[in-house]
């Protein structure tokens, strides 16, 4: 590059200060050094960026065109320096976060938003998983931070919250036409909807061995199917509260097991050796859950 960042910065300062003398004062330099920097810039570019009218320096047409690009250039250079300082302090360039799909979306989004305000330079790679998929993200070291329903051997987890699952079906589903309370045997004669395990173990958590079974890879599609009367399922209450309120879903009056609780844990794959960004994000998640 023929023009230095310092020369571009001097050019911008002359514009913002509305003159060479004012720019010299702002930059804490002599007026002659400011003039020299602008002259060198113009010689390197082969165009004049200022014309002197009276005692004021006015932008030329070329200067007007170059000003916006000069601001972009210096701002980008500033961001690069800030990023370098950020990494020099040990902050990670990116954080891999894996969460079980039963964790409330609004909580994780709030945590990520707060983290972004504090550390905008750190990239977040968020992956959603179900059942054993969360464990495998830890075991394969594919995630720095995990929210899952269990803590694999060799890791230490922090208890976050308990998620309540309830058995539901559409209000007009045949199960709601049977005398209450319902038994597990009643359920086995109807279609159960389950969400596929995203891990390699293909766990069947919650399946009752129903004669009919539909498996979904997407939780929201599964919920819409139950709302359409296609079967029954257990869902986190937080995920389906709006459908319960609208009367699109209704809890099944089971004799036992109408609701169950699944604990969620927060696990850092590197434990005490986790980076400052990972630890800070973990702290923000804990603060919001509490």
C-alpha positions as CSV (number, residue, x, y, z in Angstrom):
1,X,0.0,0.0,0.0
2,X,1.3,3.4,-1.0
3,X,-0.9,5.3,1.6
4,X,-0.4,4.5,5.2
5,X,-3.2,4.1,7.7
6,X,-1.8,7.1,9.6
7,X,-2.2,9.2,6.5
8,X,-5.8,8.1,6.0
9,X,-6.4,8.9,9.7
10,X,-4.9,12.3,9.3
11,X,-7.1,12.9,6.2
12,X,-10.3,12.0,8.2
13,X,-9.2,14.1,11.1
14,X,-8.7,17.2,8.9
15,X,-12.3,16.7,7.6
16,X,-13.8,16.1,11.0
17,X,-11.9,19.0,12.6
18,X,-12.6,21.3,9.6
19,X,-9.0,22.4,9.1
20,X,-5.3,21.7,9.3
21,X,-4.7,23.7,12.5
22,X,-7.7,22.1,14.3
23,X,-6.6,18.6,13.2
24,X,-3.0,19.2,14.4
25,X,-4.4,20.1,17.8
26,X,-6.6,17.0,17.9
27,X,-3.7,14.7,16.8
28,X,-1.3,16.5,19.0
29,X,1.0,17.2,16.1
30,X,2.4,20.2,14.4
31,X,0.4,21.7,11.6
32,X,3.4,21.2,9.3
33,X,3.4,17.4,10.0
34,X,-0.4,17.3,9.2
35,X,0.2,19.2,5.9
36,X,3.1,16.9,5.1
37,X,0.9,13.8,5.6
38,X,-1.8,15.2,3.4
39,X,0.7,16.1,0.7
40,X,2.2,12.6,0.8
41,X,-1.3,11.1,0.5
42,X,-2.1,13.3,-2.5
43,X,1.2,12.5,-4.2
44,X,0.7,8.7,-3.7
45,X,-2.9,8.9,-5.0
46,X,-2.2,11.2,-7.8
47,X,-5.2,13.4,-6.9
48,X,-5.9,16.3,-4.7
49,X,-8.3,15.6,-1.8
50,X,-8.5,19.2,-0.5
51,X,-8.6,22.6,-2.0
52,X,-7.9,25.7,0.2
53,X,-10.6,28.3,0.3
54,X,-9.6,31.2,2.4
55,X,-8.4,29.6,5.7
56,X,-10.5,26.4,5.3
57,X,-9.7,23.1,3.6
58,X,-12.6,22.0,1.4
59,X,-12.9,18.5,0.1
60,X,-12.5,18.1,-3.6
61,X,-14.8,15.8,-5.6
62,X,-12.2,13.0,-5.3
63,X,-11.8,13.7,-1.6
64,X,-15.6,13.3,-1.1
65,X,-15.5,10.0,-2.9
66,X,-12.5,8.7,-1.0
67,X,-13.7,9.8,2.5
68,X,-16.3,7.1,3.1
69,X,-13.8,4.4,2.0
70,X,-11.1,5.9,4.2
71,X,-13.5,5.7,7.2
72,X,-14.3,2.1,6.4
73,X,-10.6,1.3,6.1
74,X,-9.6,2.8,9.4
75,X,-12.6,1.4,11.2
76,X,-11.7,-2.1,9.9
77,X,-8.1,-1.6,11.0
78,X,-9.3,-0.6,14.4
79,X,-11.5,-3.8,14.6
80,X,-8.5,-5.9,13.6
81,X,-6.4,-4.4,16.4
82,X,-9.2,-4.9,18.9
83,X,-9.6,-8.5,17.8
84,X,-5.9,-9.1,18.2
85,X,-6.0,-7.7,21.8
86,X,-9.0,-9.8,22.5
87,X,-7.1,-13.0,21.5
88,X,-4.0,-11.9,23.3
89,X,-6.0,-11.9,26.5
90,X,-6.9,-15.5,25.9
91,X,-10.5,-15.1,24.6
92,X,-11.5,-17.7,22.1
93,X,-12.1,-16.9,18.4
94,X,-15.1,-19.1,18.4
95,X,-17.2,-21.1,20.9
96,X,-19.0,-24.4,20.0
97,X,-22.2,-24.7,22.0
98,X,-24.4,-27.8,21.8
99,X,-27.8,-27.8,23.6
100,X,-30.5,-30.4,23.9
101,X,-33.6,-29.3,22.1
102,X,-35.7,-29.4,25.3
103,X,-33.8,-26.4,26.7
104,X,-36.0,-23.2,26.4
105,X,-35.0,-21.2,23.3
106,X,-35.7,-17.9,24.9
107,X,-33.2,-18.5,27.7
108,X,-30.4,-19.5,25.3
109,X,-31.1,-16.5,23.0
110,X,-31.0,-14.1,26.0
111,X,-27.7,-15.5,27.1
112,X,-26.2,-15.3,23.6
113,X,-27.5,-11.7,23.2
114,X,-25.8,-10.7,26.4
115,X,-22.6,-12.4,25.5
116,X,-22.6,-10.7,22.1
117,X,-22.9,-7.3,23.7
118,X,-19.8,-8.1,25.9
119,X,-17.7,-10.0,23.3
120,X,-18.9,-9.2,19.8
121,X,-15.6,-10.5,18.3
122,X,-16.2,-14.1,19.4
123,X,-18.1,-16.3,17.0
124,X,-20.8,-18.7,18.3
125,X,-21.5,-22.0,16.6
126,X,-24.7,-23.4,18.1
127,X,-25.9,-26.9,17.5
128,X,-29.1,-28.5,18.7
129,X,-29.3,-32.2,19.6
130,X,-31.5,-34.7,21.2
131,X,-30.7,-37.5,23.7
132,X,-27.3,-39.1,23.1
133,X,-26.3,-36.5,20.5
134,X,-25.5,-34.1,23.3
135,X,-23.3,-36.7,25.1
136,X,-21.4,-37.4,21.9
137,X,-20.6,-33.8,21.3
138,X,-18.7,-33.8,24.5
139,X,-17.0,-37.2,24.1
140,X,-15.9,-36.3,20.6
141,X,-14.7,-32.8,21.8
142,X,-17.0,-31.2,19.2
143,X,-18.4,-28.7,21.7
144,X,-16.8,-26.4,24.3
145,X,-20.1,-26.0,26.2
146,X,-23.0,-28.4,26.4
147,X,-26.5,-28.4,27.9
148,X,-27.7,-31.9,28.2
149,X,-29.8,-34.3,30.2
150,X,-26.8,-36.2,31.7
151,X,-23.2,-35.8,32.5
152,X,-21.0,-38.5,30.8
153,X,-18.2,-40.2,32.9
154,X,-15.1,-38.1,33.0
155,X,-16.9,-34.7,33.0
156,X,-18.3,-32.5,35.7
157,X,-21.6,-30.8,35.2
158,X,-23.6,-28.1,36.9
159,X,-27.3,-28.8,37.5
160,X,-29.3,-26.2,35.6
161,X,-33.0,-26.9,35.8
162,X,-35.7,-29.6,35.6
163,X,-37.8,-29.8,32.5
164,X,-41.4,-31.1,33.0
165,X,-42.7,-33.4,30.3
166,X,-46.4,-34.0,30.1
167,X,-48.5,-36.5,28.0
168,X,-50.8,-34.7,25.6
169,X,-53.1,-35.3,22.7
170,X,-55.6,-33.2,20.7
171,X,-58.8,-32.7,22.7
172,X,-60.8,-34.8,20.1
173,X,-58.3,-37.6,20.1
174,X,-59.9,-41.1,21.0
175,X,-57.8,-41.3,24.2
176,X,-59.7,-38.3,25.6
177,X,-63.0,-40.1,24.9
178,X,-62.0,-43.1,27.2
179,X,-63.0,-43.2,30.9
180,X,-60.3,-41.6,33.1
181,X,-57.8,-42.4,34.5
182,X,-56.0,-43.9,31.5
183,X,-53.5,-46.7,31.9
184,X,-50.3,-47.4,30.0
185,X,-52.2,-50.3,28.3
186,X,-54.7,-47.8,26.9
187,X,-51.8,-45.8,25.3
188,X,-50.3,-48.8,23.7
189,X,-53.2,-49.2,21.4
190,X,-52.7,-45.7,19.9
191,X,-50.0,-44.0,17.8
192,X,-47.2,-42.5,19.8
193,X,-45.1,-39.7,18.3
194,X,-41.4,-39.5,19.3
195,X,-38.4,-37.4,18.4
196,X,-35.4,-39.2,16.9
197,X,-32.2,-39.4,18.9
198,X,-29.6,-37.2,17.0
199,X,-26.8,-39.4,18.4
200,X,-25.5,-42.8,17.1
201,X,-27.1,-44.7,20.0
202,X,-30.6,-44.1,18.7
203,X,-32.2,-44.1,22.2
204,X,-35.9,-44.6,22.5
205,X,-36.5,-42.4,25.6
206,X,-40.2,-42.3,26.5
207,X,-41.4,-44.9,24.0
208,X,-44.0,-47.2,25.5
209,X,-43.8,-49.9,22.8
210,X,-47.0,-48.6,21.2
211,X,-48.3,-50.7,18.3
212,X,-48.0,-47.6,16.1
213,X,-45.1,-45.2,16.2
214,X,-44.1,-42.2,14.2
215,X,-40.6,-40.8,14.6
216,X,-39.7,-37.2,13.8
217,X,-36.3,-35.5,13.5
218,X,-37.9,-32.1,14.2
219,X,-39.6,-31.4,17.5
220,X,-41.9,-28.6,16.1
221,X,-43.2,-30.8,13.3
222,X,-44.0,-33.5,15.9
223,X,-45.9,-31.0,18.0
224,X,-47.9,-29.9,15.0
225,X,-48.7,-33.5,14.2
226,X,-50.2,-34.1,17.7
227,X,-52.1,-30.8,17.3
228,X,-53.6,-32.3,14.1
229,X,-54.8,-35.3,16.1
230,X,-52.3,-37.8,14.6
231,X,-51.2,-39.3,17.9
232,X,-50.1,-38.7,21.5
233,X,-46.7,-37.7,22.9
234,X,-44.8,-36.4,25.8
235,X,-43.5,-32.8,25.4
236,X,-41.8,-30.3,27.6
237,X,-44.5,-28.1,29.1
238,X,-42.6,-25.0,28.2
239,X,-42.5,-26.0,24.5
240,X,-46.3,-26.5,24.2
241,X,-47.8,-24.1,26.7
242,X,-49.2,-21.9,23.9
243,X,-51.0,-24.9,22.4
244,X,-52.4,-25.8,25.8
245,X,-53.6,-22.3,26.3
246,X,-55.3,-22.3,22.8
247,X,-56.9,-25.6,23.5
248,X,-55.1,-27.3,20.6
249,X,-53.5,-29.8,23.0
250,X,-54.9,-31.3,26.2
251,X,-53.0,-33.3,29.0
252,X,-53.9,-37.0,29.1
253,X,-55.5,-38.0,32.4
254,X,-53.1,-40.9,33.1
255,X,-53.3,-43.0,36.2
256,X,-49.5,-42.7,36.6
257,X,-46.8,-41.0,34.6
258,X,-48.9,-38.1,33.3
259,X,-45.8,-35.9,33.9
260,X,-42.1,-36.5,34.5
261,X,-39.1,-34.4,35.0
262,X,-35.8,-34.5,33.1
263,X,-32.8,-32.7,34.6
264,X,-30.5,-30.6,32.5
265,X,-26.9,-30.0,33.2
266,X,-24.3,-27.5,32.0
267,X,-21.0,-29.0,31.1
268,X,-17.7,-27.5,29.9
269,X,-15.7,-30.0,27.9
270,X,-12.4,-28.7,29.2
271,X,-13.6,-28.2,32.7
272,X,-11.4,-25.9,34.7
273,X,-9.2,-25.4,31.6
274,X,-12.0,-23.9,29.6
275,X,-11.3,-20.5,28.0
276,X,-12.6,-17.2,29.5
277,X,-15.3,-16.9,26.7
278,X,-16.7,-20.4,27.5
279,X,-16.7,-19.7,31.2
280,X,-18.4,-16.3,30.7
281,X,-21.1,-17.8,28.5
282,X,-21.7,-20.6,31.0
283,X,-22.1,-18.0,33.8
284,X,-24.6,-16.0,31.7
285,X,-26.7,-19.1,31.1
286,X,-26.6,-20.0,34.8
287,X,-27.6,-16.4,35.8
288,X,-30.7,-16.5,33.5
289,X,-31.8,-19.9,34.7
290,X,-31.6,-18.9,38.3
